[in-house]
Amino acid sequence: MRISNRLKCISEFVEDNDKIIDIGCDHALLDIYLMNNKNNINLIASDIHEGAIKNAKKNISKHALLDKIDLRLGDGLNVINENEVDTIIIAGMGYYSIEKILSNSEKMNKIKKIIVQSNTDVVKLRKFIIKLGYKIEDELLVKDKDIIYTIIKFTLGKEKYSYEEIYFGPKILSKKDDLFLEYYNKKLLKYENLLLQLPKYEIKNILHHKHLIRIIKKELSK
Ligand SMILES: C[S@@+](CC[C@H](N)C(=O)[O-])C[C@H]1O[C@@H](n2cnc3c(N)ncnc32)[C@H](O)[C@@H]1O
């Protein structure tokens, strides 16, 4: 089965024996791929929308996996019971939806690993999940249909990070591959253009973007 580059990279952070919930599974393409490529995983695929669950069921049935993937309709972590899950996957949602879902502290009790791809505010996402008691185990940038996404694997634990590590991502910063250069060269251009357009009274915003431009330039020149 063919899946997108983004979903394939997410799947690479899943390990054999994980007890997973994929929250917001939609089409369930990732779940079908995981079930066919990982050993001994338990997999709950959930979505808040009935239409998505119907679509997922159709796809899962085509691959004869209805008895292996546990499909559930509902909001975030509300669909799981104690001890069913140790790994959360959330991909393709915005930061505030992800924050809301992971704020269900009672259900987060047994979660050892969070694999996450947010469509927005990756810096806020790092800060938030680190505050919940997780560290960044691995992360990467991936390009899919001309969009560059950040995928992060958090595991339980404490680690201190510098401002730059939170901003760029500690593992992404240490790899600094071609995608990093592409992504931050584009961001630099965007922020420089923005600075030209910001009205003078937006002092806080101007200073913030000047600061970002400085740290991006510094990393690009290293
Ligand atoms: C853009 S799709 C992403 C699908 C897939 N995870 C991916 O990355 O390709 C987002 C999905 O999340 C679901 N969703 C949004 N909020 C949710 C919540 N609170 N609980 C469960 N599912 C949710 C939506 O119904 C939608 O199907």
The ligand as a MOL file (V3000), in Angstrom:
LIG
                    3D

  0  0  0     0  0            999 V3000
M  V30 BEGIN CTAB
M  V30 COUNTS 27 29 0 0 0
M  V30 BEGIN ATOM
M  V30 1 C -6.8170 16.5280 8.8470 0
M  V30 2 S -7.3560 15.0410 9.5400 0 CHG=1
M  V30 3 C -5.8170 14.2040 9.7870 0
M  V30 4 C -5.9350 12.7360 9.4900 0
M  V30 5 C -4.6910 11.9150 9.7730 0
M  V30 6 N -4.3920 11.8820 11.1900 0
M  V30 7 C -3.5130 12.4220 8.9810 0
M  V30 8 O -2.5780 12.9590 9.5870 0
M  V30 9 O -3.5330 12.2990 7.7540 0 CHG=-1
M  V30 10 C -7.8230 15.4630 11.2070 0
M  V30 11 C -8.8180 14.4760 11.7920 0
M  V30 12 O -8.9010 14.6940 13.1920 0
M  V30 13 C -10.2450 14.5250 13.6040 0
M  V30 14 N -10.4060 15.1870 14.9040 0
M  V30 15 C -10.4030 16.5200 15.1510 0
M  V30 16 N -10.5630 16.7520 16.4740 0
M  V30 17 C -10.6440 15.5330 17.0700 0
M  V30 18 C -10.8110 15.0940 18.4240 0
M  V30 19 N -10.9390 15.9800 19.4240 0
M  V30 20 N -10.8630 13.7640 18.6760 0
M  V30 21 C -10.7640 12.8680 17.6650 0
M  V30 22 N -10.6120 13.2260 16.3740 0
M  V30 23 C -10.5470 14.5260 16.0700 0
M  V30 24 C -11.0400 15.1110 12.4440 0
M  V30 25 O -12.3560 14.6170 12.4300 0
M  V30 26 C -10.2140 14.6520 11.2290 0
M  V30 27 O -10.6800 13.4340 10.7080 0
M  V30 END ATOM
M  V30 BEGIN BOND
M  V30 1 1 1 2
M  V30 2 1 2 3
M  V30 3 1 2 10
M  V30 4 1 3 4
M  V30 5 1 4 5
M  V30 6 1 5 6
M  V30 7 1 5 7
M  V30 8 2 7 8
M  V30 9 1 7 9
M  V30 10 1 10 11
M  V30 11 1 11 12
M  V30 12 1 11 26
M  V30 13 1 12 13
M  V30 14 1 13 14
M  V30 15 1 13 24
M  V30 16 1 14 15
M  V30 17 1 14 23
M  V30 18 2 15 16
M  V30 19 1 16 17
M  V30 20 1 17 18
M  V30 21 2 17 23
M  V30 22 1 18 19
M  V30 23 2 18 20
M  V30 24 1 20 21
M  V30 25 2 21 22
M  V30 26 1 22 23
M  V30 27 1 24 25
M  V30 28 1 24 26
M  V30 29 1 26 27
M  V30 END BOND
M  V30 END CTAB
M  END
